[in-house]
Amino acid sequence: MSSVLVILETRNGELRPACLETVGAARLVADAKGCNVIALATESANIDAAVVGGAGADQLMVTSADSHSADAAAATIARITGETDADVVLLAATVRGRDITPRVAALLDTGFAADCTAVDTSSMVFTRPICGGKAFNNVRVNGPVAVASLRSNFFAPANREHAAEVSEVPSETAKAQVSEIAAQSGGRPDVAEASIVVAGGRGMGSEENWGLLEAVADAIPGSGLGASRAVVDSGWRPHSEQVGQTGKTVSPELYIAAGISGAIQHLAGMRSSKVIVAINKDADAPIFKHATYGIVGDAVEVLPELASELTK
């Protein structure tokens, strides 16, 4: 009997939230195929079987690897795919997921669909945005196994009561491994995974005014901070926060764009946001054509008022 294999990503022994969304997507595929969902963590971690099971997994496999290795993880995934007779392998389209996905496809001698936002479970056709989100490409994988990475905030955990059956499996030998990850400070979620993003552009005026954005983000728990390319190029914010064609692609429930004009390169990274709130003193700024709500005004003056109201 076939199965759907979904890969779990951990960081410092903790499960990345985006993986639970991928598990939920795997559940939809498995239900359509009438098979089980097997979740595989490619490095040793303390994972709650009830959380993974509740998201949609029937089984949870955890490897014996002490740290992450892209080549070892891919080799382990390929081996487990054969051992479990999986004909679908799903990963989260994180930085790590994008690194592993093509490696797995190559080892399985199959194709893959990257950064997908939807999947037709009846035909196993994956949908992925192209041309900066202006068009969509439908992809069917030609090969024995369909491998795909799924973008965050487009799928949801199954939200059921079930504890996955846990087992430990050996990991393949690593040729190279990650010795250290320099994590972003501040305790905020990765902008690519956050359900709410507060982003700023050149209209913020200076690096010193970034505290105004942080105050708004602090008023909405779980918010991530984003920035336009102009801000990152100016050295105000790190590249890890950049949203756009040359940065990260985000799809949050709410995207607040303060002092961002709405250049096509930035829109390519956030146009799929569910609700967009734009703050710009230029009433003709392109961002207003895509905004759900717009405020015409200086972001430096508007943000303190917004933070005050949100705090209430």
C-alpha positions as CSV (number, residue, x, y, z in Angstrom):
1,M,0.0,0.0,0.0
2,S,1.3,3.4,-1.0
3,S,1.8,6.3,1.5
4,V,2.5,10.0,1.6
5,L,5.8,11.0,3.2
6,V,6.0,14.5,4.7
7,I,9.3,15.9,5.9
8,L,9.5,17.7,9.2
9,E,12.0,20.5,9.8
10,T,13.4,21.2,13.2
11,R,15.6,24.0,14.6
12,N,17.3,23.5,17.9
13,G,15.2,20.5,18.6
14,E,11.9,22.4,18.0
15,L,9.5,21.8,15.1
16,R,9.1,24.6,12.6
17,P,5.4,25.7,12.4
18,A,5.4,25.6,8.6
19,C,5.9,21.8,8.7
20,L,2.5,21.3,10.4
21,E,0.9,23.0,7.4
22,T,2.7,20.6,5.1
23,V,1.4,17.7,7.2
24,G,-2.1,19.1,6.8
25,A,-1.6,19.2,3.0
26,A,-0.3,15.6,3.1
27,R,-3.4,14.5,5.0
28,L,-5.6,15.9,2.1
29,V,-3.6,14.0,-0.4
30,A,-3.6,10.8,1.6
31,D,-7.4,11.0,2.1
32,A,-7.9,11.3,-1.6
33,K,-5.6,8.3,-2.3
34,G,-6.8,6.2,0.6
35,C,-3.5,5.8,2.3
36,N,-1.4,6.8,5.4
37,V,0.7,9.9,6.1
38,I,4.2,9.3,7.4
39,A,6.0,12.2,9.0
40,L,9.8,12.0,9.0
41,A,12.1,14.2,11.1
42,T,15.6,14.0,9.5
43,E,17.4,14.9,12.8
44,S,16.9,13.8,16.4
45,A,14.4,16.0,18.2
46,N,11.8,15.9,20.9
47,I,8.6,16.1,18.9
48,D,5.1,15.7,20.4
49,A,3.4,12.8,18.6
50,A,0.0,14.3,19.5
51,V,0.8,17.6,17.7
52,V,2.1,15.9,14.6
53,G,-0.8,13.4,14.7
54,G,-3.3,16.1,15.2
55,A,-1.9,17.9,12.1
56,G,-2.6,14.9,10.0
57,A,0.2,12.3,10.4
58,D,-0.5,8.6,11.1
59,Q,3.1,7.7,11.8
60,L,6.1,9.7,13.1
61,M,9.7,8.6,12.3
62,V,12.6,10.4,13.9
63,T,16.2,9.7,12.7
64,S,19.2,9.3,14.9
65,A,21.2,12.2,13.3
66,D,22.5,14.7,15.9
67,S,22.6,17.7,13.5
68,H,21.4,18.7,10.1
69,S,23.1,17.6,6.9
70,A,21.5,18.3,3.5
71,D,23.1,15.3,1.8
72,A,22.4,12.9,4.7
73,A,18.8,14.2,5.0
74,A,18.2,13.7,1.3
75,A,19.7,10.2,1.3
76,T,17.6,9.3,4.3
77,I,14.4,10.6,2.8
78,A,15.1,8.7,-0.5
79,R,15.7,5.5,1.5
80,I,12.6,5.9,3.7
81,T,10.5,6.7,0.5
82,G,11.4,3.2,-0.8
83,E,10.9,1.4,2.5
84,T,7.4,2.9,3.0
85,D,6.4,2.6,-0.6
86,A,5.7,6.4,-0.7
87,D,4.6,7.8,-4.0
88,V,4.3,11.4,-2.8
89,V,7.0,13.3,-0.8
90,L,6.1,16.8,0.5
91,L,8.4,19.4,2.2
92,A,7.9,22.9,3.4
93,A,9.3,25.5,1.0
94,T,11.7,27.0,3.6
95,V,15.3,27.7,2.9
96,R,16.2,24.3,4.1
97,G,13.3,22.7,2.2
98,R,14.4,24.3,-1.0
99,D,17.9,23.0,-0.5
100,I,16.7,19.4,0.1
101,T,13.8,19.1,-2.4
102,P,15.9,18.9,-5.6
103,R,18.4,16.5,-3.9
104,V,15.6,14.1,-3.0
105,A,14.1,14.3,-6.5
106,A,17.5,13.5,-8.1
107,L,18.1,10.5,-5.8
108,L,14.6,9.2,-6.6
109,D,15.2,9.8,-10.4
110,T,12.0,11.9,-10.6
111,G,10.9,15.5,-11.1
112,F,9.7,18.0,-8.5
113,A,7.4,21.0,-8.2
114,A,8.8,23.9,-6.1
115,D,7.1,26.5,-4.0
116,C,3.6,25.3,-4.6
117,T,0.5,27.1,-3.3
118,A,-2.2,24.5,-4.1
119,V,-2.5,20.8,-5.1
120,D,-5.4,19.1,-6.9
121,T,-5.6,15.9,-4.9
122,S,-7.7,14.1,-7.6
123,S,-5.1,14.6,-10.3
124,M,-2.0,15.3,-8.3
125,V,-1.4,18.6,-10.2
126,F,0.5,21.2,-8.2
127,T,0.0,24.9,-8.7
128,R,2.9,27.3,-8.3
129,P,3.2,31.1,-8.9
130,I,5.5,32.3,-11.7
131,C,6.4,35.7,-13.2
132,G,6.4,37.4,-9.8
133,G,3.0,36.0,-9.0
134,K,1.3,37.4,-12.1
135,A,0.7,33.9,-13.5
136,F,0.3,30.4,-12.2
137,N,1.9,27.2,-13.5
138,N,0.2,23.8,-13.2
139,V,2.8,21.0,-12.7
140,R,2.4,17.3,-12.9
141,V,5.5,15.3,-11.9
142,N,6.5,12.7,-14.4
143,G,8.2,10.0,-12.4
144,P,7.6,7.2,-9.9
145,V,7.4,9.7,-7.0
146,A,5.8,13.1,-6.9
147,V,8.1,15.5,-4.9
148,A,7.0,19.0,-4.0
149,S,7.7,21.8,-1.7
150,L,4.8,23.8,-0.3
151,R,4.7,27.5,0.5
152,S,3.8,28.7,4.0
153,N,0.4,30.1,4.9
154,F,-1.4,28.3,2.0
155,F,-2.3,25.1,3.8
156,A,-3.5,24.2,7.3
157,P,-3.0,21.4,9.8
158,A,-5.8,18.8,9.9
159,N,-6.9,19.9,13.4
160,R,-7.9,16.4,14.6
161,E,-7.4,14.4,17.8
162,H,-4.8,11.7,17.0
163,A,-1.4,10.8,18.3
164,A,1.0,9.5,15.7
165,E,2.8,6.2,16.2
166,V,6.4,7.0,16.9
167,S,9.5,5.0,15.8
168,E,13.2,5.7,15.4
169,V,15.0,5.1,12.1
170,P,18.8,5.3,11.3
171,S,20.1,8.2,9.4
172,E,22.4,8.0,6.4
173,T,26.1,9.0,6.8
174,A,26.7,12.7,6.4
175,K,29.4,14.0,4.0
176,A,28.9,17.5,5.3
177,Q,26.9,18.8,8.2
178,V,25.8,22.1,9.7
179,S,27.8,23.0,12.7
180,E,26.1,26.2,13.8
181,I,23.1,28.4,12.8
182,A,23.4,32.1,13.5
183,A,19.7,32.7,14.3
184,Q,18.1,36.1,13.9
185,S,17.8,37.9,17.3
186,G,14.6,39.5,18.6
187,G,12.4,36.4,19.1
188,R,10.1,37.3,16.1
189,P,9.0,34.6,13.7
190,D,10.6,34.3,10.3
191,V,9.0,36.8,8.0
192,A,8.3,34.0,5.4
193,E,6.3,32.0,8.0
194,A,4.6,34.8,10.0
195,S,0.8,35.1,9.6
196,I,1.1,38.8,10.2
197,V,3.9,40.9,8.7
198,V,4.6,44.6,9.4
199,A,7.0,45.9,6.8
200,G,8.7,49.2,6.1
201,G,10.2,51.0,3.1
202,R,12.2,54.0,2.3
203,G,9.3,56.2,3.4
204,M,10.2,55.4,7.0
205,G,12.8,58.1,6.7
206,S,15.7,56.6,8.7
207,E,16.9,53.6,10.6
208,E,16.0,55.3,13.8
209,N,12.3,55.3,12.9
210,W,12.2,51.5,12.8
211,G,11.1,51.5,16.4
212,L,7.8,52.8,15.2
213,L,7.3,49.7,13.1
214,E,8.4,47.4,16.0
215,A,5.8,49.1,18.3
216,V,3.1,48.1,15.9
217,A,4.5,44.6,15.6
218,D,4.7,44.3,19.4
219,A,1.0,45.3,19.6
220,I,0.0,42.3,17.4
221,P,1.5,39.1,19.0
222,G,3.3,36.8,16.5
223,S,4.0,39.5,14.0
224,G,7.1,39.3,11.8
225,L,9.1,42.3,10.6
226,G,9.7,42.9,6.9
227,A,11.6,45.4,4.8
228,S,11.8,46.6,1.2
229,R,15.0,46.2,-0.8
230,A,15.8,49.9,-0.6
231,V,15.8,49.6,3.2
232,V,18.1,46.5,3.2
233,D,20.4,48.1,0.6
234,S,20.7,51.1,2.9
235,G,21.8,48.9,5.7
236,W,18.9,49.7,8.0
237,R,17.7,46.1,8.2
238,P,19.2,42.6,7.6
239,H,18.6,40.8,4.3
240,S,16.7,38.1,6.3
241,E,13.8,40.5,6.5
242,Q,13.7,41.5,2.9
243,V,10.4,40.9,1.1
244,G,10.3,40.9,-2.7
245,Q,11.6,39.4,-5.9
246,T,15.2,39.3,-4.5
247,G,14.1,38.6,-1.0
248,K,11.5,36.3,0.6
249,T,8.0,35.6,-0.6
250,V,5.3,35.9,2.1
251,S,1.6,35.1,2.2
252,P,0.4,36.3,5.6
253,E,-3.2,36.9,6.7
254,L,-2.3,40.5,7.2
255,Y,0.5,42.6,5.6
256,I,1.0,46.2,6.8
257,A,3.2,48.1,4.3
258,A,4.4,51.4,5.8
259,G,6.3,53.8,3.5
260,I,6.5,51.3,0.7
261,S,5.7,52.6,-2.7
262,G,4.8,49.3,-4.2
263,A,7.4,48.6,-6.9
264,I,6.7,45.5,-8.9
265,Q,9.8,43.8,-7.4
266,H,8.3,44.2,-3.9
267,L,4.8,43.2,-5.0
268,A,6.2,40.0,-6.3
269,G,7.0,38.9,-2.8
270,M,3.7,39.9,-1.0
271,R,0.9,40.2,-3.5
272,S,-0.7,37.0,-2.3
273,S,-1.2,38.4,1.2
274,K,-4.9,38.0,2.3
275,V,-5.3,41.5,3.6
276,I,-2.9,44.4,2.7
277,V,-2.9,47.7,4.6
278,A,-0.9,50.4,2.9
279,I,0.4,53.6,4.6
280,N,2.0,56.1,2.2
281,K,1.9,59.9,1.9
282,D,1.8,59.7,-1.9
283,A,-1.9,59.1,-2.8
284,D,-0.8,57.9,-6.2
285,A,1.7,55.2,-4.9
286,P,1.2,51.9,-6.8
287,I,0.8,50.0,-3.5
288,F,-2.7,51.5,-3.2
289,K,-3.9,49.6,-6.3
290,H,-3.3,46.3,-4.5
291,A,-4.2,47.4,-0.9
292,T,-7.3,46.2,0.8
293,Y,-7.2,49.3,3.0
294,G,-5.1,52.4,2.5
295,I,-4.0,55.3,4.7
296,V,-2.7,58.4,2.9
297,G,-0.3,60.0,5.3
298,D,3.3,60.0,6.6
299,A,4.1,56.6,8.1
300,V,6.2,58.3,10.8
301,E,3.1,60.1,12.0
302,V,0.5,57.3,11.4
303,L,2.4,54.4,13.0
304,P,2.4,55.8,16.6
305,E,-1.4,56.3,16.3
306,L,-1.9,52.8,14.9
307,A,0.3,51.3,17.7
308,S,-1.7,53.2,20.3
309,E,-5.1,51.9,19.0
310,L,-3.9,48.4,18.6
311,T,-2.6,48.4,22.2
312,K,-6.0,49.3,23.4
